[in-house]
Amino acid sequence: MKRALIFIFLALIAVPSFGFQQQGRRTVSLDNDDLSPLVPPPGLKLLEINPGEYSPEGSGYSVRLPAAPASLVRKMLTIAGDLTVYYLTLKTDDMEYTIGYVDYPFTVDVSDPERIYGGFRDGVLSRTGATLQTDKPVQLKDKIGREIVMTAEGQKETSRIFLVNHRMYAANVENHEKQDRSKEINQFFSSIKITQSNQ
C-alpha cells in the first residue's frame, strides 16, 4: 500500500520541517502526488550479509526480512534544503515493511531528540489524519528512540525512529488494524541493527 511509504517520507522530513517552523518559517507542503512511490530510481546496493539479513551498502544498518526487499531512493526539496531518503520496502500478502534513513543538513538543530521526536509525531498526525494509539520510548542497544503506533483507514502503522547524530532512521510496519501481527512486527524490529556510532 502507498500509505506506508507516504508515512516514512513524512516521518523522515518532519524533523527539519518542525525545526524551521519553530523559527517562524512556513512548513513544507506535501501531498500524495509529491510522495508517490511510483517508479522510484534504484537505491543503494543491497547486500545480503546473512541468509535473510539485508543491509544497503554504506547505510549503517541491517534488518531481517521474509524476502529480499527493494532498495530505493527518493530525493525531495524541502525548506531545509534537498533531502535524500534511502529506504527498503517489502510488501507481503497482508503486511508492508519499510525501513530507511535521511541525513539532515547541519543547519538542523538535533541537540534535543525529544523535541524532534515530538515534532515527528505531530507532523505526521497533522498531515495524514491518522489517530495516535501509542507513543513511547524504545531502546536499541545504546540508542534511545521512539515507537509510535497510529491507525488510519482500517490500517495500523507501527513505527520506530532513532536519531543518530544528524541521521534519522525510521522503520515502519503496516498491517490491517483487526489482524494480530505482533509476532511478525516484533521479529522485524528486534532484527534491526544500527552500526553507525553515536559519536
N, C-alpha and C positions, 0 to 999 in steps of 0.2 A: 504494500500500500504506500501511497505517496506521503501520507501523514507522518510516518516515522522519519522520513528523510527531511521533510519540512521542519520537524521538531528539532533535529540535530543541527540543521543550519541555523535556526533561530537561536538555539542554545549557544552555539559557538560564537555567534556575533553579538550576543546580548551584552557581554561584558563591556566592549568598547562603546556600544550604544548607551548603556547605562552610565558609564563614566562621563561621557560627553554631555549627557542630559543633565548631570549634576552641575556641569559648568554653564548651563543655560542655553545649550545649543539644541537644535531640533534633532530628534531621534530619527534614525533611518526608517524609511517606509518600505515595507515588504509586502508582497502578495504571493499567491500560489504560483503565478507565472514566473516571478523572479526566481523562485526556488525549485522549479520543476526539475526533477532528475532525468528528464528525457535526454538520451544520448549524451551523457557527460563524457569528457575525454578520459582516457585511462589514467590511473593514478600511479602511485609508487609501485615498484616491482614487488610482487607478493612472494614471500619466502615461506615455505612450509618447513619450519625448523624441527618439528617433531610430527609424527602422524596426527593430523587433526589440529595442530597448533600453528597458527599463521602470524606472520609479522611483516608488515610493509617495510621495505628496506629503508633504514635510517629513521624510522618513526619513533623509536624509543619505547615501543610496547609490543606485546604479543597477546593472543587470545585464542581459545579453543572454540571451534565451531563445528556443527554436524556435517558440514560440507564446505568446499572451497568457496569463499566469498568473492565478490567483485571488488577490485581496488580502483577507486575513482577519485576525482578531484573536482572541486568547484571553486572558481575564482569570483569574488564579489567586491564591488565597490561600495564602501560604507563611509560614514562620516569620520571614521578613524583611519581611513585610507584603504588601499587594496588589501584584502584578506584572502588567503587561500586555505580552503578546508580540504584536508585529505581524509578519506574515510573508506571503510569496508562496509559492505552491505550484503546480506543474505536473506532471502525470503524462502520459507518452507511452506508447507500446506496451510498452516494456521498461525505462524509466527513470523516476525521480521526482526532481524538483528542488525544493528548499526553501531559502529564504533569509529571514532575519528578524532582529529585534533586540529587546532589552528594556533599559529604563533601570532601573538599580538605585538604591535609595534611598541617600542619603549616609551612612547608618549602616553600609553595607557597605564594608569596607576594600579598596580596589582598588590600593593602593600597590605590591603585589608581583604583577605579572601572571603570573610563572612559577608561583607558588603557586596562583593562580586557575586557570590552565590545567591544572595537575596535579589540582586538585580537580574540575574539569570532567570530565577523563578518568576518574578513579577513580569519580566518582559515576555516570557513565553506564554504565561497565562493571559496577558492582555492581548497578545497578537493571535492566539489560537482559539480563545474562548473556552479552553479546557477547564475542568474542575479539579482543584488540588485535593488529593486524597491524603498523602503523607509527605513530609519534608523533614528529614532527619540527617544528622551527621553519620558518615560512614568512613571506615578506615581501610586502607590498602597498604599493609606493612607500615612504613613510616609516613605515609601520605594521608592527610585528612581531607575528605571531600564531602559531598552531599548526595543523598539519594532522594529523588523527587518522583512521586507517583502521581500521574494525572489521568483523568478519563475524559473521553470526548467521543461522541457518535458511536457509542457501544464498544469502543476500543479502550484498552488500558495501556498507558505508556509508563514503563519503569526505567528511570534514567539515573545514572551515576556520573558525577562530574568531579574532576580533580584538576586543580590549578598547580602547575609545577613551573615556578619562575614565570615566564611570560607565555608559556604554552598551556592551553586548556584542552584536556582530554574529556571527551563525552562518550558514554556508551548507553545504548538505548535498546529496549526490547518492547515490541508491540505484540499484543495478543488480544483476543476477544475478552471483553470485560467479565463474561459469565463463565469462562473457562479457567480452570485451575492449572496454571503452568508454572507454579512456584519452583518445582524441581528443575525444570529446564532453565528458568531465569537465574536461579541460584548457581547452577553449573556454569552458566555463561559468565556471570560477574566474578565468581570465585576463580575462574581460569585466567583473568586478566593480570598481566604482569607489566608494570611500568618500570623500565630500566633507566629512564632518564633521572639524573641526580637532582635533588632539591637545591644543590649549590650552584 
